[in-house]
Amino acid sequence: MDDLELNNIQQHWDTLISSAISWAPRIFTAIISALLIYLIGSWMIRMIKKLVEKAFKKRNMEASLQHFLLNIINWGLNILLFIVVVTQLGVQTSAFVAMIGAAGLAVGLALQGSLTNFAGGILILLLKPFKIGDFISTNSGVSGTVDAIDIFHTKLITPQNQLIVIPNGVVSNNSITNFTQLGTRRTSLDIGVAYDADLRQTKDVLMNVIKSNQYALETPAPQVVVTQLGDSAVNLSIRVSASTENFWTMNEELIIGCKEALDKAGIGIPFPQRDIHVYNQ
């Protein structure tokens, strides 16, 4: 290796060392500032999460919704902090933004059904058409007590102690009957009496049964209404309200009490009959 080549190599090294020396303060400053931004940002994220959590608890927000929203806030703030730190180090963030956008699009297409259930879960938790412990019925014929409201599914316990898991997309996009939310339920008990019965006396007998029931509410006022002239009976409807927890007990007591009272008053409760005529040729 001749002297000329050695001089060139030496010049390259000198240039590299000079560049490193000139860039060293900038790199050191960028690293220190990025580290400080990360530490301060992490502290701010913890403080924001605590403040948001207190606000959620103050508003008595659903526990499932609290957990979900706190996770979303945590992820969003951490991604933002990551982008700021990387930018401070001099890295171009346009590539990261493009990658996040492409990943979001791919996930959205792959999980379209799950996203529908996810959106339904958010609507249920925000609008609160029902809560845990409510007895609900959907227009698909499924009914039960709400056991859990997850982000993707709602779990019901049927009166037969069966667990039903319903996708939230189905629940949020269909009609729901909530039997618990108003605090009271009103029965509509139909009873048929014989055509020869005195209907005014029958109404008085049934109304006395209602008044003697400890679970029947006075407001709204109970009613005994003649509703139909049936094929084999005159039908009456007993309409009484009770608190949700006492509804089924009251309903059973009314059935027993009405049967006993009508029997005692000599008012018949007919059942479908068929007369058969036999003709001899």
SULJORA-V759764 format. One line per field, one symbol per residue. phi: phi as a letter, one per 30 degrees, with the letter a starting at -180 (. if undefined). burial: # if it has 16 or more other C-alpha atoms within 10 Angstrom, else .. A space follows every 10 residues. Layout:
phi: ???
burial: ???
This chain:
phi: .ddddddddd dddddddddd dddedddddd dddddddddd dddddddddd dddddddddh deeddeeddd dddddddddd dddddddddj ddcddddddd dddddddddd cddddddddd dddddddhda bdjdcbbcdd jdblddcabc dcbccccded icccccdddd ddcbdbccdc edibbcdbcc bcbddddddd dedddddddd ddddcdddbd ddbbbdcacd dbaccbcccb cbdedcdddd dddddddddd dddddicdcd bebbdccccc d
burial: .......... .......... .........# #..#..##.. #...#..##. .##..#.... .#..##..## ...#..##.. #####..##. .......... .......... ...####### #####....# #..####... ..######## ########.. ...#.##### ##...#.### #...###... #####...#. .##.###.## ....###... .###.#.... ..######## ####..#..# #.##..###. ##....###. .......... .
